[in-house]
Each structure stands twice: as C-alpha cells, then as structure tokens.
Amino acid sequence: MVDGLLDDRTYHIEFNGHLTNHVKHAVVALAGLGVAPERIKAYHDNYIRMTPYGCAVEPARPPRRTIDEDNWLELVGRRQDWAAYCDFFDRREREIGMPELLRRYLPHLLPGWAGALQHATIHLGWALAAGHRWMAIEGISYLAFSYVSCHPERSVPSDASAAHGTERPKDSLLRIAGHWEANQPQLGAWVENLVGETSPDIHPELVRSGLQYRIARMLGEGHPLIHDTPGWVEGQDPAASWNQLAYLVTLLYLAEPGDFLLLHLITALHAMRAVCDALPAGQRPDVVKAYWTGVLGVLFSRGHFPRPAKLTALGSLFDTATDDLSDPRWAREWDWHIARAVEEEEEHNPKLVHVMRELWHRTGGRSIYRVAAGQFTATPELPLTFEQPPTD
C-alpha cells in the first residue's frame, strides 16, 4: 500500500504556486514510525483533499517539451516543466541505473539543494532512504525544477589558525553566532535592506513566497562568513560530519523550538545524508560543503541569529546526555510522540518525530533527539503576497 502511494503520479509536485506537495514525505515518515497502513492511507487522502494551507493539491501537468541530454541544463532553476524532467530522468535511470544517474547528475544539482525550502532535497533523499525508485525520480526532477544555488564554488578555506584547525560544526557555528551578537544592528539592517530589494535573477514566483525569496536573495548575495569554509568540511569523514551536524541543527531547533525554517534543516539533513551515502566516496565531501553553506544562508536570511550563550547553555545540558534504550519509560514516551504526530494535520511534525527517533537509535539514545521530538511546529500563515495569483 505504501509503495502504491509513493508510486502515484496523479498530482503535481506543487500547488498554489510554489507550495510543495508534501504528502509522500508524510507517507514515508508514518511508515517509518510503524503506523498502520490504513491510517497512513487516511492521512494521505485527507492531505490530498485539503492541505494545512487550506487548499487542495493540484492534478498532474503533462510535459510540454522533451528534455534530453543536450538541453537538460537549460531549464535548471527556471521552474518549468517538472513533468518533462521526470520523463527525462526516468528514461535515463532505465538506461544507466540509479547509482550512475546520481553520480552523473547530482554534482550539477546539489548546489541548489536549498531551493523550494529544501523540499526537493527532502523528496529525493527520503526516497533514497526508503528505497523507492519513482519518488527518487520525482525528487531529482524537483531539484532541477526548483534549483537555487548556494554557490559552494565561492568557498574559501577558513583562516588557518590553530582554533579553526580544531573546530567542529558546533564550534564553527558558535564563532559565527558570536560575530552576529557583536554586530547585530549592522548585520540585521544589511539583511533587511538586501531582501527588500528585488532581483531579476530570482524567479518572480519566489517573490510571492516571502521566505523562499529571502533565502534566494541571501544565497545569491552571499557573505564572507557563509563561504569561509572550516577545515572539518572536507578534512574529516563525512559520516562524522553528519553526526555532528545532526546534533547541531537539533540544538538550533531547541534554541527556537517550533521554528519552521529550522525544522526544515533537520529533515533536509536526513535527506542529504541519504544522498551522500548514495554517491561515490569522492563526491561525498561536496554534499557536506553544500549543506553547510546552505544552512548558513538560511540562518543569515532571517536577519537574526541564535545567541551563543543560549546555544552554549543548551549544549551543556545535552552534549553528554544519553538515555538507556532498554528503559521502558522512553519506549512509552516515543509511543506518545508517534500518537501525537499521527493526529497532526501539519505533516512536518510526523517527519520531525521520524527523524528524531532515527537519530536517537543511531546515536545510542542521545537525549537531545527524544526531547526535540516533542517540539511540534505550526503551519505558518501565508503572507499577504498570496493575495496575488501564482506566476507559474
């Protein structure tokens, strides 16, 4: 039943302009949480009828052109003809197989992983983690469709000081948070002035978004701290980086529990790790670099930054805190988290619980993931720009 839902081709990947159809993400999350198939089907059907945004998903659109090996890069990031990209990558996967498809095309597309609020990355990575071919085809097609580069090619090695040489992701973020705290008025004003300007390089539909426009504007502009790349990005095993980054983005989420953007960084990390694991070893550090660069772009786009003292205080609570996996109290708590998640119309919450439980097991019961699993988010109000019709 779950495979059937993930293989369904009835609906478009977006609705009401640029809002992502998340229903397959919810199906993967609920299945991963062990929810009964009939309950997953009911959740799916309810979302299709009426999303938390108060509108239904939209029917599939037929391809309007043929995309091939010669022209596939021409439409990247132009938000045109997702169905044609699906046809192209479906055909190519049948010819060369999924591992080669990812190896060949993802180096061109991963710099755009933060587009569509990271949902293209989530669609692809969660499909790979679930082992579902068609959903992965949809995901890589959505990456091409919604591509917004975080410009990892601008990366420069961080100052080769002793402090930077021993940094890990949390150290790097605390250093940047300290810079923000010391320069908040100037940096905050700079961000607001930047996002207040229009740019012909950004698709007009993203202007309607608000959040997506802010992120695209920030990623396009860049900042020295975004591209000042610490040594750990390429100098350590990507598996170690993903473990450290998972802890870091969860710490960020606990600093602002329920924050919609920060939650996406968690679910996208789950996806990027799966993408990384599916690529040859030589390409994996590039996935870590793209993720780190994009995370900083998202954080800068908000115009404020978590206080380093708060992050340090939370770290002192959770850096070494671990649960006993055999303790029945924690099994009962996870049952409560799952039961709550199933009742949530906001599908980001089942996704949160799924990722947190995976991390809890993966790390031998680190307490931070159990605590964060209960910090649900709410569907954001659509901005006034949605009073204008979609431009797509």
Helices and strands as residue ranges (DSSP letters): H 2-6, E 14-15, E 19-20, H 23-32, H 37-49, H 82-96, H 98-109, G 110-112, G 115-118, H 119-130, H 133-146, G 152-154, E 156-157, H 162-165, H 169-182, H 184-195, H 204-209, H 211-221, H 224-227, E 228-229, H 232-235, H 238-255, H 260-278, G 281-283, H 284-301, H 308-318, H 328-342, H 348-362, H 367-373, G 384-387
